[in-house]
Amino acid sequence: MNSKEFPKVLIIGGPFNKITGGGITLSNLFHDWPKEKLALASTSNLRINADFSICDNYFQLGYNGKLHPFPINIILPKIECGSIKDFTASTTTDQNQFSGGKYKRIYQIIFKILTLSGLYNFLYNVKITDEFMSWISNFDPDIIYSQVGSLESIKFVNNVQDFTKKPVALHIMDDWPVAINQPSILYYYWKRKTDIEFRDLISKSQVLMSICRGMSDEYQKRYNRIFLPFHNPITINKWLPYSKTTWEINEKFKILYTGRIGVANGKSILSIAKAINKLNMKGSNFILDIYTPDYQSKQAKRINSLTGININKTVENRLMPELLPCYDLLILPLDFDKRSIQFARFSMPTKASEYMISGTPVLVFADSQTFLAKHAIDGKWAYVVSENNENALTDSISLLSSDIDLRGRIAKKAISFAIKNEDSYLIKEYFRKCLSLNN
């Protein structure tokens, strides 16, 4: 493809990274895009786990020239905002440096006060500064792309669109519009305000995207606009040489989970850990390795106390093609409580496509209402446990550990599905055409 066919894209939101689902999806969709045609304005701290290999033009957004507003700026690092010219991988830091100990406790207290009082959305408003306007004008984008996920980000993208008069492409990762506002004395006010602002931004957007077909179908009904599904693509030739081709097990049955522990999956991960603990107490030999950026969290420590569970610091995404096939089973869990289902009902985990192509069979533990469970059942690319029942979960893990033919059938189907539906070359080309407004 000729570089002239690529539009100049201003990306607003989280940075490219190999840690978060949104960051990984962003990185894979824009991989091989001409660097001179990308600019990224980050609402997240660029000095934490950002990947600078895809784009050379960055702007650190913040509040009044600082990354954090009052009173958060009292306890968190004083990071200057503005155009970033000099950056290397060495300038980034591990998020846990600022998320543990006294910083985390104080932050949680302040955040809770701001949320319950309804003041959070008043304080968190990023303003368009003269420096930022100059930076945008110098880049002169053809289109604005954003994975909005908060009232703050919606309002900011709205304001940038008003300033630039450029077309907007929205990409929705989770069904946050129904779950983003937490209980507060101004709950209903902020819920209505978020809906109004989001619908206004949708009306201004030329390209609307979602994370999966299920979300696209729901959003077309809800907002009366067509949302194109774009899930995390994978480079088939990068993964396929490592894909598992035999499914015998050694003395231990090794299970793996990679990713966050928390919103919408923490309870289910604990349930799986308890099931493995129960099996081990009966004389089985199961191992559950968890690689997560939340390895120091209270939830992680509780899970790690169970027999056969090992919680480790997250592994770089580039190592996943070799890591995943080393295991006998991969797990994709979502929580079963009402709020979690509401939040993740139309989501599709970023890692799902990577799990499929690995050749290691996948166990989906999620409510039947979720798109993840429905997608896995329809595509036959995973074994699904759709009831929050300890015995059903334990029996399913035992079955998968003992039935080599079942594991092989699931894995082969998953590889075939991934090759047909998740190929990055085809997805990135369609993505490019959509952002070129030639769809």
Buried (B, 14 or more C-beta within 10 A) or exposed (E): EEEEEBBBBBBBBBBBBBBBBBBBBBBBBBBBBBBEBBBBBBBBBBBBBBBBEBBBBBBBBBBEEBBBBEEBBEBBBEBEBBBBEEBEEEEBBEBBEBBEEEBBEBBEEBEEEBBBEBBBBEBBEBEBBEEBEEBBEEBEBBBBBBBBBBBBBBBBBBBBBEEBEBBBBBBBBBBBBBBBBBEBEBBEEBBEBBBEBBBBBBEBBBBBBBBBBBBBBBBBEBBEBEBBBBBBBBBBEEBBEBBBEEBEBEEEBBBBBBBBBBEBBBBBBBBBBBBBBBBBEEEBBBBBBBBBBBBBBEBBEBBBEBBBBEBEEBBEBEEBBEBBBEBBBBBBBBBBEEEBBBBBBBBBBBBBBBBBBBBBBBBBBBBEBBBBBBBBBEBBBBBBBBEBEEEBBBEBBBEBBEBBEBBBBBBBBBBBBBBEBBBBEEBBEBBBEBBBEEE
